[in-house]
Amino acid sequence: MMTLIIPRKEAPVSGEGTVVIPQPAGDEPVIKNTFFFPDIDPKRVRERMRLEQTVAPARLREAIKSGMAETNAELYEYREQKIA
């Protein structure tokens, strides 16, 4: 998918008057989690959350890591029970 930005009429227009932002080339690497919990694929997160390219890859990666850390902390006792 692509993002299309159409400027307001008051803004100075250059060229066609629209800017097309293509998807960046290449896949985002999978984010590794602990041995107990699954790794997270940013591409699948984008698809399921319908983010397209509205969120920069670095920002999405940081949000996923933060969510993983919170979830791992919340489920620490659960993990310990299952491992025992």
HELIX and SHEET records of a PDB file:
HELIX    1   1 PRO A   42  MET A   49  1                                   8    
HELIX    2   2 PRO A   57  GLU A   74  1                                  18    
HELIX    3   3 TYR A   76  ILE A   83  1                                   8    
SHEET    1   A 2 THR A   3  ILE A   5  0                                        
SHEET    2   A 2 VAL A  19  ILE A  21 -1                                        
END                                                                             
